[in-house]
Amino acid sequence: MNLSTLVFGRRLANREYEDKKIGWIEAVPAMGLDGLGSSSYGPEATLTVLIPLGAFGLVYIGPVIGCIVALLAILYFSYRQTLAAYPTNGGAYVVAKENLGEYPSLLAAAALMIDYVLNVAVGVSAGVGALVSAIPSFHPYILPLCLVIVFVVMLANLRGTGEAGWLFALPAYLFIICFLGAIAYGLVGLGLGDKPAPAIAPPPLHPAAQGATLWLLMHAFASGCTAMTGVEAVSNGMGSFRQPIMRNAYLTLTIIVVVLGLLLGGVATIASAYEIGAMDQTKEGYQSVLSQLLAVIAGHGAFYYIAMASLLSVLCLSANTSFVGFPRLCQMVAADGYLPKAFAQPGRRLVFTVGILFLSGSAALLLITFGGITDNLIPLFAIGAFLTFTISQAGMTQHWRRRSRRFGAKLTMNAVGAASTGAALVIILIAKFAEGAWITLVAVPVAIAVLKMIKSYYISLQRELRKPGPITLEDIEPPTVLVITEAWNRLSERAIKFALTISPDVVAVHFIRLGGPDREEGEKALREEWRVEVEEPIAALGLRPPRLMLIPAPNRQLHEPLLRLIEKLDADSPEKRVAVLIPETVKDRWWQKLLHMNRAGRLRTKLVKLGGPRLTVATVPWRLYREEQPAG
């Protein structure tokens, strides 16, 4: 077993694709970790905005989170209709492409790609924030920990969606049990009418520095909307579900939304009752909101550390939602010609490897840029998600409008979804613009421009390679074949033999890199060897022997004198094409590559790049240790 098989697993055949699809049990952790994990940084982002109000800000946390939960419910029913209408893939890109046209679909694709990258960065940074809350000594290593987690999640997904889902199932379901249980325990205590004393008192809130304003509440709502960014994951990942597809999709979406709604409402209620506020993540002694919540309910006992471990896992692994959705989105966009074709090619484990690698690299770069601090990334977040929500719901509204009147209720539901998410998007843009949202607003049109440029390239390529019509045979005269010859050996012999099957006009080209008397002696010896070993045996068979041509290469740049020779041959015989055969040894081992200079590869690259349209370049390989040995 080699290292790649050990790390990534065995290479899968195309027929095994269906076996790698997942059911709802694996799909909840595979697609829902973003939504579940956002219950940590969504309410915390809201409370961070309300810090200037001090303890008075807790009066508003309930109504703000209530609006977010109401919007979440609207999205749930809207996306159920999307799943039913598009059972194979109900992502915003597909919906917009079929109902709104090219530019809205590209807008959805660009927004969703950016949101997926941000989701990885925010989820991982929030997870490390949870780790730092539990183990403060890790605070100086926030960024390295973020990068290690991105690398681990990338490796898990390169093995396949199913494997990643099962790998993340335990922490996901443990998180649900621990935090719903803790919230339920706290709510029961509050419901009994006698508020229990917290096991550990939360940090004191400062007195109000300012009064509540509409602007501040809008800002708090905009920050809290980051809790909804994973809702579209199920519609984007429909291709991952096994039969029965709709049942698995409905169950997955329902579990994710219901658990997220309960967590958001519970966190808001407990935070308000126990006066839990947000803290500055950049300072020593930082405690996340969920860390404070667990501490005041259960103390710093074994349950606290088990629950925080599950939270850390869910937040860090919430990036997995993006690793499921981003490569599939890129595959669809690449299939339409807006991304390089490599994004549409499955890798060894039938996952879209290029998309996974691109997502990992982009998220790592973003984390490095912003130091791995969640609060620095939050202002960029949610814009792409809500832009995607709005386009998707608008597309579904158009989808139902084209049908008969009996779909009026469905049209109304998606229209309400489009209006609600559109209004939320406007609020988010206004509230977060100066804090960094403008970066996303710039990145989206830039991404669309890049997608259009790629599409234009493929269109121009198709136009150039258009169907030529019936084949023409006027210009099929055998070419002049140039064989690059370093010395007379078995590799050169193979190349000469092959050249003679192509054309009777063969020229062996040898580059002279020496000077002085050594050059003259070398030339004389080579010409004599060529006469005896090549010319005379071939002439004896009645064939035209290959000529030997010695070309000076004083600057050690082999392609320059060779291109001059090709130009001269074209000028002397414009009716004949030129083919260049480059003998090359095939290196099977890494250390063999270190021991060779790869002149053949560099020469081939230069000729392909700089040669004219009438030039053909081919390789004659010699496989080390695998060729037939001479008899005797």
Backbone torsions as a table, in degrees:
resi	resn	phi	psi	omega
1	MET	NA	123.2	179.2
2	ASN	-85.4	174.9	-173.6
3	LEU	-64.6	-41.0	-178.5
4	SER	-63.6	-38.0	177.8
5	THR	-67.5	-38.5	179.3
6	LEU	-64.5	-41.7	-175.4
7	VAL	-80.8	-46.5	-172.0
8	PHE	-102.1	-12.6	-175.6
9	GLY	92.2	169.8	-178.4
10	ARG	-68.2	156.8	178.2
11	ARG	-71.3	130.9	-176.9
12	LEU	-95.1	146.7	175.3
13	ALA	-86.0	157.6	-178.5
14	ASN	-58.0	-33.7	-177.2
15	ARG	-66.8	-15.7	-178.3
16	GLU	-88.1	4.2	-175.4
17	TYR	-60.6	-45.6	-178.6
18	GLU	-62.4	-33.5	-179.1
19	ASP	-66.7	-20.0	-176.5
20	LYS	-93.3	3.0	177.4
21	LYS	-77.3	163.0	-168.4
22	ILE	-122.9	157.7	172.6
23	GLY	-99.6	-174.2	-173.9
24	TRP	-68.4	-28.7	-178.6
25	ILE	-64.3	-43.6	176.7
26	GLU	-78.5	-28.1	-175.2
27	ALA	-70.9	-33.1	179.6
28	VAL	-58.5	-50.0	175.7
29	PRO	-72.1	-32.0	-177.6
30	ALA	-70.2	-38.7	-174.8
31	MET	-111.6	-14.3	-172.1
32	GLY	-104.7	-3.4	-176.6
33	LEU	-65.2	-30.7	177.2
34	ASP	-62.9	-51.1	179.7
35	GLY	-62.9	-44.0	-179.2
36	LEU	-65.6	-45.1	-178.9
37	GLY	-66.6	-28.7	-178.9
38	SER	-67.3	-14.6	174.9
39	SER	-65.5	-14.3	176.1
40	SER	-84.9	-55.9	-173.1
41	TYR	-86.5	-16.4	177.1
42	GLY	-66.3	-60.3	177.0
43	PRO	-60.4	-35.5	179.7
44	GLU	-65.2	-38.3	177.3
45	ALA	-63.8	-38.0	176.9
46	THR	-64.2	-47.1	-179.7
47	LEU	-64.3	-31.9	178.0
48	THR	-62.4	-40.9	178.9
49	VAL	-67.5	-31.9	-177.4
50	LEU	-84.6	2.0	-179.1
51	ILE	-54.1	-40.6	179.9
52	PRO	-59.2	-21.0	179.7
53	LEU	-83.9	-8.5	-178.5
54	GLY	61.6	-141.0	-179.7
55	ALA	-63.4	-27.4	179.7
56	PHE	-64.4	-24.3	179.7
57	GLY	-65.0	-23.4	-179.6
58	LEU	-69.0	-18.0	176.0
59	VAL	-65.4	-30.0	-174.0
60	TYR	-96.5	-12.4	-176.5
61	ILE	-63.0	-37.9	179.7
62	GLY	-63.0	-53.5	178.6
63	PRO	-60.4	-39.4	-179.9
64	VAL	-64.5	-48.2	178.6
65	ILE	-65.9	-33.0	176.9
66	GLY	-60.7	-41.8	176.4
67	CYS	-62.8	-39.2	-179.9
68	ILE	-66.6	-42.0	178.7
69	VAL	-65.1	-38.5	177.1
70	ALA	-62.6	-42.5	177.2
71	LEU	-64.9	-36.5	176.8
72	LEU	-61.6	-40.4	178.5
73	ALA	-64.4	-41.2	177.7
74	ILE	-61.1	-44.4	179.2
75	LEU	-63.3	-37.1	-179.3
76	TYR	-60.0	-51.0	-177.8
77	PHE	-69.0	-32.5	177.5
78	SER	-66.5	-43.3	-177.8
79	TYR	-74.0	-24.9	172.0
80	ARG	-60.5	-39.7	177.8
81	GLN	-68.6	-35.6	178.1
82	THR	-64.5	-42.4	179.0
83	LEU	-61.5	-40.3	-179.4
84	ALA	-68.2	-36.7	-177.9
85	ALA	-78.1	-29.1	-178.1
86	TYR	-129.1	75.1	-174.5
87	PRO	-70.2	-17.2	178.6
88	THR	-91.5	-37.3	174.6
89	ASN	-163.7	113.9	-178.4
90	GLY	-109.1	27.0	179.3
91	GLY	-67.5	159.6	-176.7
92	ALA	-60.2	-34.1	-179.4
93	TYR	-62.5	-46.5	-179.2
94	VAL	-66.9	-45.7	-178.9
95	VAL	-61.1	-45.8	-179.1
96	ALA	-67.2	-39.4	-179.0
97	LYS	-62.5	-40.6	-176.3
98	GLU	-80.9	-23.4	-172.5
99	ASN	-118.1	-23.3	-174.6
100	LEU	-119.6	-18.2	177.9
101	GLY	110.1	-174.8	-171.6
102	GLU	-66.7	-53.6	-172.5
103	TYR	-67.4	-40.6	173.8
104	PRO	-61.1	-36.5	179.0
105	SER	-67.3	-39.2	177.2
106	LEU	-68.5	-34.9	175.6
107	LEU	-62.3	-43.9	178.1
108	ALA	-63.8	-43.4	-178.9
109	ALA	-63.6	-46.7	-178.7
110	ALA	-63.7	-44.5	-179.7
111	ALA	-63.0	-41.8	-177.3
112	LEU	-70.7	-38.3	176.7
113	MET	-60.0	-46.3	179.9
114	ILE	-63.8	-41.0	179.9
115	ASP	-64.4	-38.9	178.2
116	TYR	-61.7	-43.3	179.1
117	VAL	-63.8	-44.2	178.8
118	LEU	-64.0	-35.7	179.0
119	ASN	-60.5	-41.9	177.5
120	VAL	-61.9	-48.3	-176.8
121	ALA	-64.5	-45.8	-177.5
122	VAL	-68.4	-44.1	-179.3
123	GLY	-61.0	-45.8	-178.6
124	VAL	-67.3	-43.0	-179.7
125	SER	-65.5	-37.1	176.9
126	ALA	-67.3	-36.6	177.3
127	GLY	-64.0	-42.8	177.3
128	VAL	-66.8	-33.1	174.7
129	GLY	-61.1	-39.1	176.7
130	ALA	-65.6	-38.1	178.3
131	LEU	-64.6	-43.0	179.9
132	VAL	-65.5	-32.7	177.4
133	SER	-63.0	-40.8	-178.3
134	ALA	-79.8	-34.3	-177.9
135	ILE	-129.5	85.1	-174.6
136	PRO	-57.4	-23.8	-178.7
137	SER	-65.8	-14.7	179.1
138	PHE	-83.9	-2.5	-173.5
139	HIS	-55.1	-40.5	-179.0
140	PRO	-67.6	-11.0	-173.5
141	TYR	-112.0	28.2	-176.2
142	ILE	-57.4	-52.4	-175.8
143	LEU	-65.7	-47.9	177.6
144	PRO	-58.7	-37.7	178.4
145	LEU	-64.4	-40.3	177.7
146	CYS	-58.7	-46.5	-176.8
147	LEU	-67.5	-37.2	177.6
148	VAL	-63.4	-41.4	-179.0
149	ILE	-66.0	-42.4	176.8
150	VAL	-58.0	-42.2	-179.7
151	PHE	-63.8	-42.4	-179.1
152	VAL	-65.6	-44.7	179.7
153	VAL	-64.6	-37.6	177.2
154	MET	-60.4	-47.4	180.0
155	LEU	-61.2	-41.5	179.9
156	ALA	-61.1	-40.6	-178.0
157	ASN	-77.5	-25.2	174.1
158	LEU	-66.9	-19.7	174.9
159	ARG	-80.3	-20.2	177.8
160	GLY	130.4	152.7	-177.5
161	THR	-62.0	-43.1	-178.6
162	GLY	-61.0	-47.0	179.6
163	GLU	-61.8	-41.0	179.3
164	ALA	-65.0	-40.6	179.5
165	GLY	-60.9	-47.0	179.1
166	TRP	-67.2	-36.0	179.8
167	LEU	-62.8	-36.5	-175.3
168	PHE	-95.2	-0.2	-175.4
169	ALA	-65.2	-46.3	-176.3
170	LEU	-59.5	-53.0	178.9
171	PRO	-63.4	-33.4	-178.9
172	ALA	-64.7	-51.1	-177.9
173	TYR	-72.6	-30.8	174.6
174	LEU	-64.8	-40.1	177.0
175	PHE	-60.4	-47.2	-179.5
176	ILE	-59.3	-46.8	-178.3
177	ILE	-64.5	-47.3	-176.0
178	CYS	-63.7	-49.3	-172.4
179	PHE	-80.5	-37.0	173.1
180	LEU	-64.8	-37.4	177.6
181	GLY	-64.9	-45.3	180.0
182	ALA	-64.1	-42.7	179.5
183	ILE	-65.3	-43.3	178.3
184	ALA	-60.3	-43.3	179.2
185	TYR	-60.9	-44.7	179.0
186	GLY	-65.5	-40.8	-179.7
187	LEU	-67.8	-37.5	177.4
188	VAL	-61.2	-44.0	177.6
189	GLY	-60.1	-41.2	178.0
190	LEU	-69.4	-36.5	-178.6
191	GLY	-68.2	-25.1	178.9
192	LEU	-72.1	-7.5	174.8
193	GLY	90.6	-14.1	179.3
194	ASP	-115.8	96.8	-176.2
195	LYS	-61.0	118.1	-179.0
196	PRO	-70.9	150.5	175.7
197	ALA	-69.0	134.2	-179.7
198	PRO	-63.5	145.3	178.9
199	ALA	-61.7	-36.4	175.9
200	ILE	-136.8	125.7	-178.0
201	ALA	-67.6	136.1	178.0
202	PRO	-72.0	160.5	177.6
203	PRO	-57.6	141.6	-178.1
204	PRO	-66.5	144.0	177.9
205	LEU	-88.7	144.3	-179.4
206	HIS	-74.8	156.5	174.1
207	PRO	-62.4	155.9	-178.2
208	ALA	-61.5	129.6	177.5
209	ALA	-92.5	-16.7	-179.7
210	GLN	-158.8	166.3	178.2
211	GLY	-87.6	161.3	178.6
212	ALA	-69.1	131.2	176.2
213	THR	-122.9	161.1	177.9
214	LEU	-59.3	-38.0	179.3
215	TRP	-62.5	-43.7	-179.4
216	LEU	-64.8	-41.2	179.9
217	LEU	-68.5	-37.9	174.8
218	MET	-61.4	-42.0	179.8
219	HIS	-63.7	-41.9	178.6
220	ALA	-64.0	-42.1	177.4
221	PHE	-61.8	-44.2	-179.0
222	ALA	-61.2	-41.3	179.7
223	SER	-68.8	-40.4	-179.9
224	GLY	-66.6	-23.6	-179.7
225	CYS	-65.7	-11.6	175.2
226	THR	-62.7	-16.3	179.3
227	ALA	-72.0	-9.2	-173.5
228	MET	-106.2	8.5	-169.5
229	THR	-71.6	-13.9	-176.9
230	GLY	-96.9	3.0	-173.6
231	VAL	-64.9	-34.0	-175.6
232	GLU	-79.0	-3.6	-172.9
233	ALA	-62.3	-37.2	-177.2
234	VAL	-66.6	-44.7	-179.4
235	SER	-65.0	-34.4	178.8
236	ASN	-75.1	-20.8	-175.9
237	GLY	-108.2	23.5	-177.8
238	MET	-58.4	-30.4	179.8
239	GLY	-67.7	-10.5	-178.4
240	SER	-89.2	-14.3	-173.7
241	PHE	-82.9	142.4	171.7
242	ARG	-90.8	172.7	179.8
243	GLN	-68.6	144.5	-7.8
244	PRO	-76.3	121.9	-171.0
245	ILE	-62.8	-49.1	-173.9
246	MET	-65.9	-40.5	179.6
247	ARG	-62.4	-45.8	179.0
248	ASN	-62.9	-39.6	-179.3
249	ALA	-68.1	-45.4	179.9
250	TYR	-61.1	-46.0	-179.3
251	LEU	-61.9	-43.8	-179.6
252	THR	-61.6	-48.9	-179.6
253	LEU	-62.0	-42.8	-178.1
254	THR	-63.8	-46.3	-179.4
255	ILE	-62.0	-44.9	-178.3
256	ILE	-61.8	-47.8	-175.1
257	VAL	-70.0	-43.5	-179.0
258	VAL	-63.7	-46.8	179.8
259	VAL	-63.8	-42.0	179.3
260	LEU	-62.5	-44.5	178.9
261	GLY	-60.8	-43.9	178.7
262	LEU	-63.6	-41.4	179.8
263	LEU	-65.0	-44.7	-179.4
264	LEU	-62.9	-48.3	179.7
265	GLY	-63.6	-41.4	-179.8
266	GLY	-65.7	-43.5	179.8
267	VAL	-62.0	-43.0	-179.9
268	ALA	-62.0	-42.9	-178.4
269	THR	-66.6	-47.7	-179.6
270	ILE	-64.7	-41.9	-179.7
271	ALA	-61.9	-41.4	179.7
272	SER	-67.8	-41.8	-176.7
273	ALA	-69.1	-39.2	-175.6
274	TYR	-100.4	6.9	177.7
275	GLU	56.0	54.4	177.8
276	ILE	-94.8	126.6	179.6
277	GLY	-121.2	172.0	-179.7
278	ALA	-82.8	152.9	179.0
279	MET	-123.8	163.7	-178.5
280	ASP	-80.0	117.4	-176.1
281	GLN	-68.7	-22.5	-176.9
282	THR	-79.8	-9.3	-175.1
283	LYS	-104.3	152.5	177.1
284	GLU	-61.5	148.2	-179.8
285	GLY	82.4	9.3	-179.7
286	TYR	-60.1	137.1	174.5
287	GLN	-131.5	124.8	178.1
288	SER	-68.0	163.7	-179.9
289	VAL	-61.3	-43.3	-179.5
290	LEU	-69.0	-31.5	175.2
291	SER	-64.3	-43.9	177.1
292	GLN	-64.2	-39.9	-179.6
293	LEU	-60.6	-47.2	178.8
294	LEU	-63.7	-39.4	-176.7
295	ALA	-64.7	-43.0	-177.1
296	VAL	-72.8	-25.1	-179.6
297	ILE	-87.1	-46.3	-170.6
298	ALA	-121.8	-4.8	-177.9
299	GLY	78.0	-174.0	-178.2
300	HIS	-98.5	47.3	178.3
301	GLY	-90.9	-161.5	-177.5
302	ALA	-62.5	-39.5	-179.3
303	PHE	-60.6	-40.4	-179.9
304	TYR	-57.7	-47.8	-175.4
305	TYR	-72.7	-32.4	175.1
306	ILE	-65.8	-46.5	-179.7
307	ALA	-64.9	-41.9	179.3
308	MET	-67.2	-33.1	175.9
309	ALA	-64.7	-40.8	177.9
310	SER	-67.0	-38.2	177.6
311	LEU	-64.3	-45.3	177.6
312	LEU	-56.9	-46.2	-178.3
313	SER	-63.3	-45.8	-177.3
314	VAL	-64.8	-43.5	-179.6
315	LEU	-65.3	-45.8	179.8
316	CYS	-65.3	-38.1	-177.4
317	LEU	-87.8	-4.4	177.3
318	SER	-61.7	-20.3	173.6
319	ALA	-58.8	-20.3	-177.5
320	ASN	-62.3	-29.6	176.3
321	THR	-57.2	-43.8	177.9
322	SER	-67.3	-36.2	-178.8
323	PHE	-69.8	-20.0	172.9
324	VAL	-82.8	-45.9	-172.6
325	GLY	-82.3	-41.3	-174.1
326	PHE	-61.2	-49.7	-179.5
327	PRO	-62.3	-35.2	179.5
328	ARG	-70.5	-38.8	175.4
329	LEU	-62.5	-46.2	179.1
330	CYS	-62.2	-35.2	178.3
331	GLN	-61.7	-43.7	179.7
332	MET	-67.7	-42.1	179.8
333	VAL	-66.1	-39.3	178.4
334	ALA	-68.0	-36.5	178.1
335	ALA	-62.5	-27.5	176.8
336	ASP	-88.6	1.1	174.6
337	GLY	90.3	10.7	-178.0
338	TYR	-96.8	-6.0	175.2
339	LEU	-133.8	159.7	177.7
340	PRO	-55.2	145.2	-175.3
341	LYS	-59.4	-23.9	-179.1
342	ALA	-61.1	-26.6	179.1
343	PHE	-68.4	-20.6	-178.4
344	ALA	-97.1	1.6	-175.7
345	GLN	-97.7	118.0	177.2
346	PRO	-66.1	147.4	179.1
347	GLY	-92.2	-159.8	-172.8
348	ARG	-64.2	-27.6	-178.6
349	ARG	-105.8	20.2	179.3
350	LEU	62.4	25.8	169.4
351	VAL	-110.3	161.8	-176.6
352	PHE	-87.3	90.1	-169.1
353	THR	-60.0	-43.2	-176.7
354	VAL	-62.5	-41.3	178.1
355	GLY	-62.0	-41.3	179.1
356	ILE	-64.2	-44.7	-179.4
357	LEU	-66.0	-41.0	179.6
358	PHE	-64.3	-43.3	178.5
359	LEU	-61.6	-44.2	-179.5
360	SER	-61.8	-47.3	-179.0
361	GLY	-63.9	-41.1	-179.6
362	SER	-66.0	-43.5	179.8
363	ALA	-65.1	-40.9	178.4
364	ALA	-62.2	-42.0	178.4
365	LEU	-62.9	-39.5	179.0
366	LEU	-65.8	-42.0	178.9
367	LEU	-63.2	-41.6	178.5
368	ILE	-63.4	-42.0	-178.1
369	THR	-62.3	-40.1	-175.2
370	PHE	-104.4	13.4	172.6
371	GLY	70.6	10.9	179.3
372	GLY	73.9	15.2	-178.3
373	ILE	-94.6	123.9	-175.7
374	THR	-60.1	-45.5	-176.4
375	ASP	-60.4	-28.3	178.2
376	ASN	-73.5	-25.4	-176.6
377	LEU	-93.3	-25.8	-174.5
378	ILE	-55.5	-42.2	-178.8
379	PRO	-59.3	-25.9	179.5
380	LEU	-83.4	-14.9	-168.8
381	PHE	-86.6	161.0	173.6
382	ALA	79.1	-25.0	-178.9
383	ILE	-63.3	-48.1	178.9
384	GLY	-61.8	-39.5	-179.3
385	ALA	-64.5	-47.1	-177.3
386	PHE	-73.1	-30.2	172.3
387	LEU	-63.9	-39.6	177.1
388	THR	-66.8	-44.6	177.1
389	PHE	-54.3	-48.6	-175.3
390	THR	-63.8	-44.7	179.7
391	ILE	-64.8	-42.8	-180.0
392	SER	-61.3	-46.5	-178.9
393	GLN	-68.6	-36.1	175.4
394	ALA	-64.2	-40.4	177.0
395	GLY	-63.5	-40.9	177.8
396	MET	-67.1	-35.2	175.6
397	THR	-60.8	-43.8	176.7
398	GLN	-65.6	-36.2	178.6
399	HIS	-59.5	-46.9	-179.5
400	TRP	-74.2	-30.8	-179.2
401	ARG	-63.0	-30.9	-179.8
402	ARG	-75.9	-13.8	-179.9
403	ARG	-93.5	-174.8	-176.2
404	SER	-74.3	174.0	-175.6
405	ARG	-67.1	-18.2	-177.8
406	ARG	-67.9	-7.9	176.1
407	PHE	-98.1	19.0	-176.3
408	GLY	-60.5	-39.6	-179.7
409	ALA	-65.2	-40.1	179.3
410	LYS	-67.9	-39.6	177.5
411	LEU	-60.9	-43.1	-179.8
412	THR	-62.1	-42.6	-179.2
413	MET	-60.7	-46.9	-179.8
414	ASN	-71.4	-31.4	176.5
415	ALA	-65.6	-41.7	175.8
416	VAL	-62.2	-41.1	177.3
417	GLY	-61.3	-43.5	179.6
418	ALA	-64.8	-43.1	-179.6
419	ALA	-65.6	-41.8	-177.6
420	SER	-66.9	-49.2	-179.0
421	THR	-69.3	-32.0	176.0
422	GLY	-64.2	-43.2	177.7
423	ALA	-63.9	-42.2	178.1
424	ALA	-62.9	-38.6	178.9
425	LEU	-61.4	-42.9	179.2
426	VAL	-61.7	-43.3	178.8
427	ILE	-62.0	-44.4	-179.5
428	ILE	-61.9	-44.1	-179.2
429	LEU	-62.7	-44.5	-178.6
430	ILE	-66.3	-44.7	-174.6
431	ALA	-70.8	-33.1	-172.2
432	LYS	-106.9	1.9	-171.7
433	PHE	-58.0	-51.3	-175.5
434	ALA	-71.5	-19.5	-177.1
435	GLU	-85.7	-5.4	179.4
436	GLY	136.7	-5.5	179.3
437	ALA	-62.7	-25.2	179.3
438	TRP	-61.1	-26.9	179.0
439	ILE	-63.4	-44.4	177.8
440	THR	-64.4	-40.2	179.9
441	LEU	-63.0	-30.8	176.3
442	VAL	-78.9	-40.0	-175.4
443	ALA	-65.8	-35.7	-177.1
444	VAL	-63.5	-53.4	178.6
445	PRO	-64.2	-31.7	176.3
446	VAL	-63.8	-42.8	178.2
447	ALA	-62.8	-41.2	178.0
448	ILE	-62.3	-41.8	179.0
449	ALA	-61.7	-40.4	178.6
450	VAL	-65.3	-42.8	178.6
451	LEU	-60.7	-42.2	179.2
452	LYS	-66.3	-37.8	178.3
453	MET	-63.5	-41.4	178.4
454	ILE	-63.7	-43.2	178.3
455	LYS	-62.0	-41.7	179.3
456	SER	-62.0	-38.5	178.2
457	TYR	-62.3	-46.4	-178.7
458	TYR	-65.8	-35.3	177.5
459	ILE	-65.5	-45.3	179.3
460	SER	-64.9	-35.2	177.3
461	LEU	-65.3	-44.0	177.8
462	GLN	-62.9	-37.9	-180.0
463	ARG	-64.9	-40.1	-179.3
464	GLU	-71.1	-33.9	-178.2
465	LEU	-99.0	26.0	-177.3
466	ARG	-58.6	162.4	179.9
467	LYS	-57.8	123.3	-173.8
468	PRO	-81.1	-10.8	-173.8
469	GLY	91.1	-164.9	-179.7
470	PRO	-58.0	142.5	-177.6
471	ILE	-65.7	141.5	177.1
472	THR	-109.7	142.3	-173.3
473	LEU	-121.3	24.2	-178.1
474	GLU	-76.0	-25.7	-171.3
475	ASP	-120.2	53.3	-178.7
476	ILE	-113.5	26.4	176.2
477	GLU	-65.1	139.5	-179.7
478	PRO	-54.2	140.2	-176.7
479	PRO	-81.7	171.0	165.6
480	THR	-81.7	123.4	-175.4
481	VAL	-104.3	120.1	175.7
482	LEU	-98.7	122.9	179.2
483	VAL	-108.8	118.5	178.9
484	ILE	-74.0	122.5	-173.9
485	THR	-125.2	115.8	177.6
486	GLU	-85.3	-37.7	177.1
487	ALA	-161.7	165.4	177.0
488	TRP	-82.3	105.1	-179.6
489	ASN	-146.6	-174.6	-175.1
490	ARG	-65.9	-31.6	177.6
491	LEU	-67.3	-43.9	176.8
492	SER	-64.2	-39.3	178.9
493	GLU	-59.3	-44.2	-179.9
494	ARG	-62.7	-42.2	-178.2
495	ALA	-65.3	-41.0	179.5
496	ILE	-64.7	-43.5	178.7
497	LYS	-58.9	-44.3	-179.9
498	PHE	-66.3	-40.2	179.7
499	ALA	-59.9	-38.2	-179.2
500	LEU	-67.7	-21.8	175.5
501	THR	-78.4	-16.9	-178.7
502	ILE	-91.2	-43.8	-172.0
503	SER	-156.2	150.2	173.9
504	PRO	-77.9	-13.8	-177.0
505	ASP	-98.6	90.1	-176.3
506	VAL	-116.4	135.0	178.9
507	VAL	-126.7	122.0	174.6
508	ALA	-88.4	125.1	-176.2
509	VAL	-108.7	123.4	177.7
510	HIS	-120.4	128.7	-178.8
511	PHE	-89.9	132.0	-180.0
512	ILE	-101.6	117.6	-178.2
513	ARG	-113.6	-2.1	-179.9
514	LEU	-96.6	163.5	175.8
515	GLY	-132.1	173.1	176.4
516	GLY	75.5	-159.0	-176.5
517	PRO	-63.9	-30.8	179.5
518	ASP	-60.6	-34.5	-179.9
519	ARG	-65.2	-47.0	-178.2
520	GLU	-62.5	-43.9	-179.9
521	GLU	-65.4	-39.9	179.6
522	GLY	-64.8	-42.3	179.9
523	GLU	-63.0	-44.0	-178.0
524	LYS	-63.5	-43.1	-179.8
525	ALA	-65.3	-40.4	-178.0
526	LEU	-68.2	-41.1	-179.9
527	ARG	-64.3	-41.1	179.5
528	GLU	-64.9	-44.4	178.5
529	GLU	-62.0	-39.9	-179.7
530	TRP	-65.0	-41.1	-179.9
531	ARG	-62.0	-44.1	-175.1
532	VAL	-76.0	-45.5	-171.3
533	GLU	-85.1	-24.3	-172.4
534	VAL	-121.0	-60.0	-171.6
535	GLU	-62.3	-49.9	-176.4
536	GLU	-65.2	-46.1	178.1
537	PRO	-60.6	-38.5	-178.3
538	ILE	-73.4	-40.9	178.0
539	ALA	-63.1	-34.2	178.8
540	ALA	-63.1	-24.0	178.3
541	LEU	-88.8	4.6	179.2
542	GLY	80.6	16.8	-179.7
543	LEU	-104.0	160.9	177.9
544	ARG	-79.6	115.7	-175.6
545	PRO	-71.9	147.3	176.5
546	PRO	-64.7	143.3	175.4
547	ARG	-84.7	149.6	174.9
548	LEU	-105.9	124.3	-178.5
549	MET	-121.6	122.8	179.3
550	LEU	-99.4	122.6	-175.8
551	ILE	-117.5	124.2	176.2
552	PRO	-66.0	138.9	175.0
553	ALA	-132.2	71.2	-172.6
554	PRO	-66.2	-26.8	-177.7
555	ASN	-97.0	6.9	178.8
556	ARG	64.0	12.7	174.4
557	GLN	-96.4	99.9	-171.5
558	LEU	-69.6	-30.5	-173.8
559	HIS	-71.0	-29.5	-175.4
560	GLU	-65.9	-52.7	178.3
561	PRO	-66.8	-30.3	179.7
562	LEU	-68.5	-40.7	178.1
563	LEU	-65.6	-35.5	176.3
564	ARG	-64.5	-39.5	177.6
565	LEU	-63.5	-42.5	-179.9
566	ILE	-63.3	-40.9	177.6
567	GLU	-61.4	-39.2	179.4
568	LYS	-66.8	-41.3	178.6
569	LEU	-64.4	-38.9	177.9
570	ASP	-63.5	-38.9	-179.3
571	ALA	-70.1	-38.6	-178.2
572	ASP	-74.4	-36.9	-178.2
573	SER	-133.5	74.8	-176.0
574	PRO	-64.4	-16.0	-179.7
575	GLU	-82.2	-11.0	-176.9
576	LYS	-110.6	138.1	175.2
577	ARG	-83.2	168.0	178.7
578	VAL	-121.5	133.6	174.4
579	ALA	-120.8	139.3	178.9
580	VAL	-115.4	123.9	175.4
581	LEU	-103.3	127.1	-178.5
582	ILE	-115.7	105.8	175.1
583	PRO	-65.6	141.6	-176.9
584	GLU	-152.2	136.4	174.5
585	THR	-82.3	139.0	178.5
586	VAL	-91.6	123.3	-178.1
587	LYS	-98.1	116.9	-179.5
588	ASP	-88.8	-26.3	-175.1
589	ARG	-109.5	150.1	-178.5
590	TRP	-62.3	-35.4	-177.3
591	TRP	-72.8	-25.3	175.3
592	GLN	-65.1	-37.0	178.9
593	LYS	-64.7	-32.5	178.8
594	LEU	-70.9	-26.9	-175.5
595	LEU	-90.2	-3.9	178.5
596	HIS	-116.2	155.3	-175.7
597	MET	-93.8	-6.6	178.8
598	ASN	57.1	38.0	176.7
599	ARG	-62.3	-38.2	-177.8
600	ALA	-62.4	-44.4	-179.7
601	GLY	-63.9	-43.0	179.9
602	ARG	-66.3	-39.9	179.0
603	LEU	-64.8	-42.6	179.0
604	ARG	-60.5	-43.4	-179.6
605	THR	-61.8	-44.2	-179.0
606	LYS	-65.5	-42.8	-179.2
607	LEU	-64.7	-41.9	179.4
608	VAL	-63.6	-38.6	-177.2
609	LYS	-75.9	-41.1	-171.0
610	LEU	-103.3	-15.1	-178.7
611	GLY	-70.8	158.0	-179.6
612	GLY	-76.5	176.3	-177.5
613	PRO	-67.5	-17.7	-178.2
614	ARG	-93.0	3.0	-177.7
615	LEU	-95.1	134.2	174.4
616	THR	-115.9	135.2	-179.7
617	VAL	-122.4	130.3	-179.5
618	ALA	-136.1	156.4	179.6
619	THR	-110.2	136.9	172.9
620	VAL	-109.1	105.1	-172.7
621	PRO	-85.6	149.9	170.1
622	TRP	-126.3	116.8	-175.1
623	ARG	-90.1	112.8	-175.8
624	LEU	-59.9	134.3	175.1
625	TYR	65.8	5.8	-179.2
626	ARG	-120.9	-3.6	179.2
627	GLU	-81.3	158.2	178.3
628	GLU	-65.3	133.7	177.6
629	GLN	-82.4	148.1	-179.5
630	PRO	-63.6	143.6	-179.7
631	ALA	-64.7	145.9	177.7
632	GLY	84.1	NA	NA
